């Protein structure tokens, strides 16, 4: 690994370290609460809380490395959640007791897979830009959520499910395990498989990939199905515990996911990015939210600060990637 | 060798693009173990022909035969499977990926579950790289390599299969002499294995060093095949340029004024070095060279689009610093860019708005645009340049290439420049309009504008220029006056052969 690469991939972890030190020190000085920020329980909770957006952001990394974007993940998340909770009240499901749980999960995950496949097929077959396609499906899928149950929340509390969601295996919460396993799986996919490497090639230089005989469309389809599945998985993890979904849940999730991916250093134009760095981006954002809360800032300030940091990061990235003085001015 | 069956034979290939007959009945054959040069001016159809062969374009008429069997190739991967490998002139690499991944792009070796077989990938790549004798290994990131080494990666792609025919499209354009030797060894090795090689290059010395036969294209037509050992540079040059060419310069002669623009020792990093020349009022200076010789970059520097790393620019004898196009325009410099549709025009806007675009800030009546003034300007230059359009409301995208170019020229004339730089003024313009643009350039010079014409077409440069500056590899190799220039000496100057005769 070259020095430049090390800086790029290490930057997000250095940023996390800076955040930890900053909030610990500021917390002591301002002494808003008596609790220490770097508390172990607090950190475990942080990982758990970053899981819903984190799982989506990991999927978004693949989509963006591939040179696409998916704005419909928030709506997919909501619709999968509705299917998950509503399916418990279907007559045949009620009859089979706790066996309904894996079946409900299956329905929810299948929903995500299908919604993702629709996106992927449209992008593949029409050639329309993924931004436009998923902007449309974002609105469309959200519409389906409202058609399902109107403005009413969909609720179902299954105590077995709640127990499972609140389980702590080896100290880590169920949601955290899902986040870490997803990260591991996607990391293997992106670094070890032909599909993953071709995704990088397509995002990096699409024409070169086409010239080399790589079929771009199927790769798009697979990746969109994957992110649909992951959005549904995120819903499964989150709503197994909460048991109630509002039709507006998951709004803006796509933007939070993209923010985490970009903070992690993935190029918006595609071809460069890593799953591990996105995980760093996810943790960095959650730290920022929690940390600012810890020192007494309100939610509005949190969003402002995250926005500013995002722009700063992109500016620094641009400076790093400049081609020197010979570059054509624009 | 001549008794062998041709490994590759083309019969009457015709390829048309909207408005252009790019290839018109081209036939030739390549024998096994032969290096066959394909020559022709820029735009003669070489690249199109090779794209047809490489499966990127489909021919409209004609047949391709591999070992006397007709084949239809609809994709590069199909062509490669049939043993026809195309090494692109433009680098077609993914720069964030490793050398190995690029060489085996699209056909990475697999293990179970679609996993990449990295051990095999790296081993095979390193074996190929070893034959190429390069200083990097399979794991190097392509973006970290020099352009020359990236070209070697491109060449290495041809060696992943057992090829029957390999097409090299200007492979030496970015290679150093030492790297060329390696490339020629590779070609010699392929040759002994009975592979047919098509070699495209503008460099005569290479052609005569390594090829067996030379086929020449001109304006999309096949002009014959010469046996390299029985011909010489003059004959090849003649075949490329043809005799029917109108070499007489435009009769329009006029007085020249003072020096309007002078450039001394200009340099922009690796793009070009030590460039010095001057242009007088009323003079047309032509810049001729191969694509990538640095001509356009010089124009962009003078127009403030690039920052020079050394040297001076003088306007009317005064040294100036040009930091942006706005400053260049204020100093009276205008650039008609190379890519008319991409850089020169807003295709979806109407004729008038395109023409007044650079000065629209100054043409206001209160808070609104001064409609009447804009139309007046358009009318003036429509008449002056003889732009044929139904009216100013016509969208520029619907005009012919020649009229589009006149709109761009009119746009800059309306800014009252002193120095007009025209980059590839007639690219993609039909023959009739070409001579109109040429006459227009001569007339503008006669009116006292200092004009720089950058062109890759020799007849054009010879036709319009008072003086010709030849460039090779970012340096000026020679300056000619219109009296002393000949096609041969010009071709030699841009190929770098006459570098000992630097003016």
Interface residues (C-beta under 8 A of the other chain):
Chain A: X2 X5 X192 X193 X194 X195 X197 X198 X200 X201 X204 X205 X207 X208 X209 X210 X211 X212 X213 X214 X271 X272 X324 X325 X326 X327 X328 X329
Chain B: X56 X75 X76 X77 X78 X80 X88 X92 X93 X94 X95 X96 X97 X101 X105 X106 X107 X108 X110 X113 X114 X115 X116 X141 X144 X268 X269 X270 X271 X300 X304 X305 X306 X307 X309 X324
